[in-house]
């Protein structure tokens, strides 16, 4: 009988905690890329040899954190009519694990690992964009 009462007590506590979390949680909202670019802006971006640095600017009334960047290293062949056989381009998601205050900014940097290979047949065109973030509403 005691075991049964303890088991019921544990179930009741678990149910209460689940209910409280459900009441206080705010669901995730997906926003289009255009809207995301209005919330967090890239500024002073510098790209050299695949290494990227810049600044993230929060343009909201709430703090944001864990800004995800989509970094694309696109290989451009010098002779598009006779491209090589290697696919050397790549894309990565890089998370900037910082909290940015409303109206504030934070620096970021990224260095590819392994480094981008170089070759005489072409060059890399590197782009960076905002892929996601967490907005903190308190």
Order of alpha helices (4+ residues) and beta strands (2+ residues): alpha-alpha-beta-beta-beta-beta-beta-beta
